[in-house]
């Protein structure tokens, strides 16, 4: 066994309010400089939507992540052979229009404009060329635009939904959306590390943070192609690739990363977990449907106070984003339950031939809570967000994985309604908790860490042990150390 420490994160999607405070905090600290204007190491997307860069989830376009061929893992669009062929022309790399051309305005035109009959305007100009441009895209162009034909209906996760399911999902009266904040996942099996011909990208031995050595980087940009989450960016000014560094100077000092510290909705949790590096290849190589369960059982052994361990392993509430990319991401999401009670009630009333209640009564949750447990779980299949859609995002299409998490979230809601509102009986609350695989103590702990947790409960930052890092990165025989699979580089090449 080769046990190593890994910083891991949890994002609770039911709590995200889409304020983008996290994105601005990151931008002001790390990417507010020439060449990095278009970089958003932290961004918040509206789902359904095409995301940033456009359709980043569609690996038929970008060829990111790993694929299983002949029983072996290999990079989709990078690696030794493919990288050599495409090293001077890479057809699978996003272009600037997939992000947006960074721009500013000629504000002096407003000040220096001569007196005239018309109101002067500040023309937009490109920050790359300095020439006037027509603005066609921005970093958050489709914010809150769920249901639109240009963005939401082009979401790659909708391909598994029938036309009828999509129409029901986008019907104006039932339209729903949620926010998906994203940062670098600092994966256990990072494709960006394995794809780099220069050996500039490495995974820190002491905490698993993935970094790019700017002195070694030669801007081959294979990391941009290889990362399926498109969280590696090319700085057109310095000629180097850059990515989220998880604010490691702050972590080393015992502070939470800037995006997490500034989060208004308190949706973010950070802790240290332990994993067996010897099992990474075998775990990443399992069948697609088994990736979620295998990851939780085989790679996450948590420090006892880590909130990420509780959400991902103890309670089984969190799931990784697109595990089918086989990078074994260390950022997990609690899927959104969403306020679907009214639409569920309306659906059932129509099915039973009943007249719709008045608007005030539509929100009377007693109607829903008085049903049997079997009927209650059945409502999850009727929610405004089809399980197929959420499963495409978080469980490689396995709907039962998502449904089990939503059952637990709904069970905790009913437990709290019994305890605080009193419109659910204790017997009913116990029945639902038991059916979801939870106890009263677990429901209380979930509620506390979700709604009442203090800063030190949400961020359990491990002590920094740099003295162990080089030892963890040593190579023994053909062992690849902490860098996944692909190019073999020495620690000297990384500049360590």
C-alpha positions in Angstrom: 0.0 0.0 0.0 1.1 3.5 -0.8 -1.1 5.8 1.4 -1.0 9.5 0.5 -2.8 12.7 1.5 -5.2 14.5 -0.8 -7.0 17.8 -0.4 -10.6 17.2 -1.5 -13.7 19.4 -1.7 -17.5 19.3 -1.5 -19.8 21.7 -3.2 -23.4 21.6 -2.0 -25.5 22.6 -5.1 -28.8 23.1 -3.2 -27.1 26.0 -1.4 -25.5 27.8 -4.3 -27.3 31.1 -5.1 -25.3 32.0 -8.2 -23.8 35.2 -6.9 -20.4 34.6 -8.5 -18.6 36.1 -5.5 -16.2 33.1 -5.6 -15.3 33.8 -9.3 -14.5 37.5 -8.5 -12.4 36.6 -5.5 -10.3 34.3 -7.6 -10.1 36.7 -10.5 -8.9 39.6 -8.4 -6.1 37.5 -6.8 -4.8 35.2 -9.6 -6.0 36.2 -13.1 -6.3 39.9 -13.1 -3.3 40.5 -15.5 -2.4 40.6 -19.1 -2.9 37.3 -20.9 -5.1 35.9 -18.2 -8.2 38.1 -18.8 -10.2 35.2 -20.2 -9.2 32.7 -17.6 -11.8 31.9 -14.9 -10.1 29.4 -12.6 -13.4 29.4 -10.7 -16.6 29.9 -12.7 -20.3 29.3 -12.0 -22.4 27.8 -14.8 -26.2 27.7 -15.2 -27.5 24.2 -15.8 -28.9 23.2 -18.2 -26.4 25.1 -20.3 -23.4 24.8 -22.5 -20.9 25.9 -19.8 -17.5 27.5 -20.2 -15.8 27.0 -22.6 -18.8 26.1 -24.8 -19.8 22.4 -24.6 -16.7 21.5 -22.5 -18.5 18.3 -21.5 -18.6 16.9 -25.1 -15.5 14.9 -25.4 -16.4 14.0 -29.0 -15.3 17.6 -29.7 -12.4 18.1 -27.3 -11.1 14.6 -26.7 -10.3 15.1 -23.1 -9.8 12.6 -20.3 -9.1 8.9 -20.5 -10.7 6.1 -22.4 -10.5 2.3 -22.0 -9.2 0.4 -25.0 -8.2 -3.2 -25.0 -8.5 -3.3 -21.3 -5.9 -0.5 -20.9 -6.3 3.2 -20.1 -5.1 5.8 -22.7 -5.6 9.5 -23.2 -8.3 10.4 -25.7 -6.6 13.2 -27.5 -3.1 13.5 -26.1 -0.3 11.2 -25.0 3.0 10.3 -26.5 1.9 9.1 -30.0 -1.1 11.5 -30.4 0.8 14.3 -28.9 3.7 13.9 -31.3 1.3 13.9 -34.3 -0.7 16.9 -33.1 2.1 18.8 -31.4 2.2 21.6 -34.0 -1.5 21.4 -35.0 -4.0 20.3 -32.4 -7.6 20.1 -33.8 -9.2 19.2 -30.5 -8.2 22.3 -28.6 -10.7 25.0 -27.8 -10.2 28.3 -29.6 -10.7 31.7 -28.2 -14.3 31.9 -29.5 -15.2 28.8 -27.4 -14.2 31.0 -24.4 -14.6 34.6 -25.4 -12.2 37.3 -26.7 -11.4 39.5 -23.7 -12.4 43.1 -24.2 -12.6 46.5 -22.6 -14.1 49.8 -23.6 -12.5 53.0 -24.9 -13.7 55.1 -22.0 -11.7 58.1 -23.1 -14.1 58.4 -26.0 -16.7 59.5 -23.4 -14.4 62.1 -21.9 -12.7 63.5 -25.0 -15.7 63.4 -27.3 -16.4 66.9 -28.8 -19.8 68.5 -28.4 -22.4 66.9 -30.6 -26.1 66.2 -30.9 -25.7 62.4 -30.2 -24.7 60.7 -27.0 -21.1 59.4 -27.3 -20.5 55.8 -26.6 -17.4 53.8 -25.5 -16.6 51.3 -28.2 -15.5 47.8 -27.2 -12.0 46.8 -28.1 -10.1 43.5 -27.9 -7.5 43.2 -25.1 -5.6 40.9 -27.4 -5.4 42.9 -30.7 -6.5 46.3 -29.4 -8.9 46.6 -32.3 -12.7 47.3 -32.1 -14.8 44.1 -31.9 -18.4 43.1 -31.8 -19.0 41.4 -28.4 -20.6 38.0 -29.1 -19.8 36.0 -26.0 -18.7 36.5 -22.4 -17.5 34.4 -19.4 -21.1 34.1 -18.1 -23.1 34.8 -21.2 -25.9 32.3 -20.5 -26.3 33.1 -16.8 -29.9 32.3 -15.6 -31.0 31.4 -19.2 -32.2 27.9 -18.6 -34.7 26.9 -21.3 -33.3 29.0 -24.1 -32.7 27.3 -27.4 -29.2 28.8 -27.8 -27.8 27.6 -24.5 -29.8 25.3 -22.3 -31.1 23.1 -25.2 -27.6 22.6 -26.4 -26.5 21.1 -23.1 -24.5 17.9 -23.9 -26.2 16.1 -21.0 -29.5 16.2 -22.8 -28.5 13.7 -25.4 -29.9 10.8 -23.3 -33.3 12.5 -22.9 -36.1 11.9 -25.4 -37.7 14.9 -27.2 -40.8 14.5 -25.0 -38.7 14.6 -21.8 -36.9 17.7 -22.9 -40.1 19.5 -23.8 -41.5 18.6 -20.3 -38.3 19.8 -18.7 -38.3 23.2 -20.6 -42.0 23.9 -20.4 -42.1 27.5 -19.3 -44.3 26.9 -16.2 -42.1 24.1 -15.0 -38.7 25.6 -16.1 -36.0 25.0 -13.5 -32.3 25.5 -13.3 -29.5 25.4 -10.8 -25.9 26.6 -10.6 -22.8 24.5 -11.1 -19.6 26.1 -9.7 -16.4 24.6 -11.0 -12.7 24.7 -10.2 -9.9 22.4 -11.0 -10.7 19.0 -9.5 -7.1 18.2 -8.6 -7.7 14.6 -9.7 -6.1 11.5 -8.5 -5.4 10.4 -12.1 -5.0 13.8 -13.8 -5.0 13.6 -17.6 -3.2 17.0 -17.8 -0.2 15.6 -15.9 0.1 12.5 -18.1 -0.2 14.5 -21.3 2.5 17.1 -20.8 5.6 16.5 -23.0 7.7 18.8 -21.0 6.9 17.3 -17.6 5.9 20.7 -16.3 2.7 19.6 -14.6 3.0 17.6 -11.4 0.9 16.5 -8.5 2.3 17.6 -5.1 3.2 14.7 -2.9 2.2 16.2 0.4 -1.4 17.3 -0.5 -2.2 16.2 -4.1 -2.6 19.7 -5.5 -1.9 19.8 -9.3 0.5 22.6 -10.4 2.3 23.7 -13.5 5.9 24.7 -13.2 6.2 27.9 -15.2 9.9 27.5 -15.7 9.5 24.1 -17.3 6.3 24.7 -19.3 7.0 25.0 -23.1 3.3 25.8 -24.1 2.7 22.6 -26.0 -0.9 23.0 -24.6 -1.5 19.3 -24.5 -2.8 19.8 -21.0 -5.6 22.0 -22.4 -6.7 19.2 -24.7 -6.3 16.4 -22.1 -8.2 18.1 -19.2 -11.8 17.0 -19.8 -13.0 19.8 -17.5 -11.1 22.4 -19.5 -9.5 23.9 -16.4 -6.0 24.4 -17.9 -5.6 27.7 -19.8 -3.0 29.1 -22.2 -1.6 32.6 -21.3 -1.2 34.3 -24.7 1.1 36.9 -23.2 3.6 34.8 -21.3 3.4 31.7 -23.6 2.7 29.4 -20.6 -0.2 27.3 -19.5 -1.8 28.1 -16.2 -4.5 26.6 -13.9 -6.1 26.8 -10.5 -3.5 26.3 -7.8 -6.2 25.8 -5.0 -4.6 28.8 -3.3 -1.9 26.6 -2.0 0.0 29.5 -0.3 -3.2 30.1 1.8 -3.6 26.4 2.5 0.1 26.2 3.7 -0.7 29.0 6.1 -3.8 27.2 7.4 -6.4 29.3 5.5 -9.2 28.2 3.1 -8.8 29.0 -0.6 -10.1 32.5 -1.6 -13.2 31.1 -3.5 -14.2 29.0 -0.6 -13.5 31.7 2.0 -15.7 34.3 0.1 -18.6 31.9 -0.6 -21.8 33.7 0.3 -24.0 30.6 0.3 -21.5 28.6 2.3 -21.8 25.7 -0.1 -18.1 24.8 0.0 -16.2 22.3 2.2 -12.6 21.3 2.2 -10.7 18.6 4.0 -7.9 16.1 3.7 -8.5 12.5 2.7 -6.2 9.5 2.4 -5.9 7.2 -0.6 -3.9 4.2 -1.8 -1.9 5.3 -4.8 -1.2 1.7 -5.7 -4.9 1.3 -6.6 -5.3 4.3 -8.9 -4.8 2.4 -12.2 -7.1 -0.5 -11.3 -9.8 1.8 -10.0 -9.7 4.1 -13.1 -9.9 1.0 -15.3 -13.2 -0.4 -14.0 -16.4 -0.5 -16.0 -18.0 2.9 -16.4 -21.1 2.2 -14.3 -18.8 1.1 -11.4 -16.7 4.2 -11.3 -18.7 6.1 -8.6 -19.0 3.2 -6.1 -15.5 2.1 -6.6 -14.1 5.6 -6.1 -15.9 6.0 -2.8 -15.0 2.6 -1.4 -11.5 2.2 -2.6 -9.8 5.6 -2.7 -11.3 7.7 0.0 -10.1 7.0 3.6 -10.7 10.1 5.5 -9.2 11.9 8.3 -11.9 11.7 11.0 -12.8 15.4 11.1 -12.9 16.0 7.4 -16.3 17.2 6.1 -15.5 15.8 2.7 -15.2 12.3 4.2 -18.6 12.7 5.8 -20.4 13.9 2.7 -18.8 11.5 0.3 -18.3 8.3 2.4 -20.1 8.3 5.7 -23.4 9.7 4.5 -23.0 8.9 0.8 -24.5 12.3 -0.3 -21.8 13.6 -2.7 -20.9 12.5 -6.2 -18.0 13.4 -8.6 -18.6 15.4 -11.8 -18.4 13.2 -14.9 -16.6 10.2 -13.4 -16.7 8.6 -16.9 -13.7 10.8 -17.8 -11.7 8.5 -15.5 -9.5 11.2 -13.9 -10.8 10.4 -10.4 -11.7 14.0 -9.5 -11.4 15.1 -5.9 -14.2 17.6 -6.1 -17.6 16.1 -5.2 -21.1 17.6 -5.5 -24.2 17.2 -3.4 -26.8 17.0 -6.2 -29.6 19.6 -6.1 -33.0 18.4 -4.8 -34.5 21.7 -5.8 -37.9 23.1 -4.6 -40.1 20.8 -6.7 -43.0 20.2 -4.4 -45.5 22.4 -6.2 -44.9 20.9 -9.6 -45.0 17.4 -8.2 -48.3 18.0 -6.6 -49.7 19.5 -9.8 -48.6 16.4 -11.8 -50.2 14.0 -9.4 -53.4 16.0 -9.3 -53.7 15.9 -13.0 -53.0 12.2 -13.1 -55.8 11.6 -10.6 -58.2 13.8 -12.5 -58.5 16.4 -9.7 -58.9 20.1 -10.2 -55.9 22.2 -9.4 -56.0 23.9 -6.0 -55.7 27.6 -5.6 -52.2 29.1 -5.8 -51.9 29.4 -2.0 -52.9 25.8 -1.5 -50.5 24.7 -4.2 -47.6 25.1 -1.8 -49.3 23.2 1.1 -46.8 20.4 1.6 -49.2 18.4 3.7 -50.6 16.9 0.5 -47.2 15.5 -0.4 -46.2 14.5 3.2 -49.4 12.5 3.7 -48.5 10.0 0.9 -46.9 6.7 1.6 -43.1 6.3 1.5 -43.3 4.5 -1.8 -45.3 7.3 -3.4 -42.9 9.9 -1.9 -39.9 8.3 -3.6 -41.9 8.0 -6.8 -42.1 11.8 -6.9 -38.3 11.9 -7.5 -38.9 10.4 -11.0 -41.4 13.2 -11.7 -39.2 16.1 -10.7 -38.6 19.0 -13.0 -35.0 17.8 -13.5 -35.1 14.2 -14.9 -32.9 11.7 -13.1 -31.4 10.9 -16.5 -30.0 14.5 -16.7 -28.5 14.5 -13.3 -27.1 11.0 -13.8 -25.4 12.1 -16.9 -23.6 14.8 -14.9 -22.7 12.9 -11.7 -22.8 9.2 -12.1 -22.0 8.2 -15.7 -25.7 7.6 -16.4 -26.5 5.5 -13.3 -29.8 6.9 -12.1 -29.9 4.9 -8.9 -26.8 6.6 -7.7 -28.4 10.0 -8.0 -31.8 8.8 -6.7 -30.3 7.4 -3.5 -28.7 10.8 -2.8 -31.9 12.6 -3.4 -33.8 10.3 -1.2 -31.5 11.1 1.7 -31.8 14.8 1.1 -35.6 14.6 1.0 -35.5 12.4 4.2 -33.6 15.0 6.0 -36.1 17.7 4.9 -38.9 15.6 6.3 -37.1 14.9 9.5 -36.6 18.7 10.0 -40.3 19.4 9.2 -41.3 17.0 11.9 -38.9 18.6 14.4 -39.5 22.3 13.6 -42.9 22.6 11.9 -44.8 19.7 13.2 -46.8 18.9 10.0 -45.1 15.5 9.7 -45.6 12.8 12.3 -42.6 11.3 14.1 -43.6 7.9 12.8 -43.6 9.1 9.2 -40.3 10.8 9.7 -38.7 7.6 11.1 -40.1 5.6 8.3 -38.6 7.9 5.6 -35.2 8.0 7.4 -35.0 4.3 7.6 -36.0 3.8 4.0 -33.3 6.2 2.9 -30.7 4.4 5.1 -30.3 7.2 7.6 -30.7 7.4 11.4 -31.9 10.4 13.5 -28.3 11.1 14.5 -27.1 11.1 10.9 -29.9 13.4 9.9 -29.1 15.8 12.7 -25.4 15.7 11.7 -26.2 16.3 8.0 -28.5 19.2 8.9 -25.8 20.7 11.3 -23.0 20.5 8.8 -25.2 21.8 6.0 -27.0 24.6 7.7 -25.2 25.5 11.0 -21.6 24.6 10.5 -19.0 27.2 11.5 -16.0 28.1 9.4 -13.7 25.6 11.1 -16.2 22.8 10.6 -16.4 23.4 6.9 -12.7 23.9 6.3 -10.4 21.3 8.0 -7.1 22.4 6.5 -4.2 20.0 7.2 -0.9 21.0 8.4 1.7 21.5 5.7 4.5 18.9 5.6 6.8 20.0 2.7 9.5 17.8 4.1 7.6 14.7 2.9 6.9 16.0 -0.6 10.1 15.0 -2.4 10.1 11.5 -0.8 6.5 11.0 -2.1 7.6 12.0 -5.6 10.5 9.6 -5.8 10.3 6.9 -8.4 10.8 3.2 -7.5 11.4 1.1 -10.6 8.6 1.7 -13.1 6.3 3.3 -10.5 4.9 6.6 -11.6 4.8 8.3 -8.3 2.0 10.9 -7.8 1.6 11.9 -11.4 -0.7 9.3 -12.9 0.2 7.6 -16.2 1.8 8.9 -19.4 5.1 10.7 -19.8 7.8 9.8 -17.2 9.8 12.8 -16.0 12.2 13.2 -13.2 11.9 15.4 -10.3 14.9 17.4 -11.6 12.9 18.1 -14.8 10.1 19.6 -12.7 12.6 22.0 -11.1 12.0 20.5 -7.6 
